[in-house]
Amino acid sequence: MSFPALVEPADELTIDEVRRYSRHLIIPDVGMTGQKRLKNAKVLVIGAGGLGSPALLYLAAAGVGTIGIAEFDEVDESNLQRQIIHGQSDVGKSKALSAKESIAEANPYVNVVLHEERLDNDNVLQVFEGYDLIVDGTDNFATRYMVNDAAYFLRIPYVWGSIYRFDGQASVFAPTLADDAPCYRCLYPEPPPPGMVPSCAEGGVLGVLCAAIGSIQVNEAIKLLAGIGEPLVGKLMIYDALEMEYRKLRVRKDPNCALCGDNPTVTGLIDYEAFCGAISEEAAEAAAGSTISVTQLEHMLKEREEGTRDFVLVDVREPNEYEINRIPGSVLIPKGDFLNGSALEKLPSDKQIVMHCKSGVRSAETLAIVKGAGYADAVHVGGGVVAWVNQIDPSQPSY
Ligand SMILES: [Zn+2]
C-alpha cells in the first residue's frame, strides 16, 4: 500500500542544490518534486548512536532540509566501533554537537536542530512538535514506548529500528496514516521481562549491523516523505546478518491495543520506567539490603586474603565478557546456569555467596534465585565490574 507524501514540495531548488542532488533528480519516482519535498521536510532522529549515525548521515546527504537530533550523551571510545558519525577527536564531546559537525561536512544545506536533553514525559511532546517524521534509534524499551505513544498522540509517523548482536528489525508505525496501520504496542503489547533481553551494552552488537538497519530506516523515511513505494507500514522487516536473510512479516493492528485499539487504556503519557521495570520485582526485593559496593568488596577480598573471612565471588557474566575484564578472585558461572539450576550444584553450602555481573542487573536476578535456594546471606555487587574498573582498577579495559 502506498501513501500520500508527508511533505509538500519546497518552492524551488537552487542551482547548487540541483547539481548536488542530480542523481536523485534523474530517478523518475523522485524527480524535482520529490527532492523539493525532502528539502521541505523536518525529520527528528532520536539518538545519535548506532542507528542514528548512519541515519543522520544519509538523511543529510539525501537533502532533508531540517534534521533534529535528540541526544544528551557524550562520545565514548566504545562508541566508535559502530557510531560512524563520530570520530576519534570527538571522544568526550557532546554527541549531538559532534553529529551536527559531521552533517555540516556532508551537506551544508541542511538545517540542524539540537535537542540536547534526555527525552522524558515533561519534554517529549514539545520536542516532537512540528516534525513531519521521526526516526527512532533508541536502545531501551522505556524510551521506545514513550516515543510510540508521543508520536501517536501528536499524529506523527515514525520509523522504528532495533539491533542486537547479528539481528536487526525495522518497521514503520503510523496509525494515523491508515485505519488499519498498527503501532509499536500492537506488535509488542508488553515490554520483555526485565533482565531477559540484554541491551547492546550488555550483549554486544556487530558494528556494521547499524548500517544495515539505519539505512533501511532512511530508505523508509524518504519513501514516506516523498510519497513513493510501499513503506513498511503494517510490516516487520527482520534481518539476520549471519544467515544474510531478510524476512518480512505482516503486523496487524490489534483491536485490543492499549493505545490505538478500540478501547484504549493509554490515553496520555505513562510512567515508562515503571512500565518497563529496570529489574524484576523479585530481583529488586532480593537486592534490597543485600547490595554491596565495590569498595566494600575490595575490603572483603583483602580480609579473605588475610584469612579472616571466607566467601565465594561469582561472576555471572558470559565467558567472552570474562575475557575482557574481571574482578580478581572471582569464579565464572554464567546467569544461564542459575536459570537452569545447574549453578546451585557448584556452590558450596557453607560459604557466603557474593555475585556480580557487568552493571548489577543480571546479578540481582541471580541473587533472587540463590536466596530462594536458601543462601540467606548472599549479596550482589552494585554497579558490577563497570564500577570495579572505574573506582578500583582503572588499569583494566571497560566495555
Ligand atoms: Zn497499537
Boltz pocket constraint, residues with backbone or C-beta under 6 A from the ligand:
constraints:
  - pocket:
      binder: B
      contacts: [[A, 182], [A, 183], [A, 184], [A, 185], [A, 186], [A, 187], [A, 254], [A, 257], [A, 258], [A, 259], [A, 260], [A, 261]]
      max_distance: 6.0
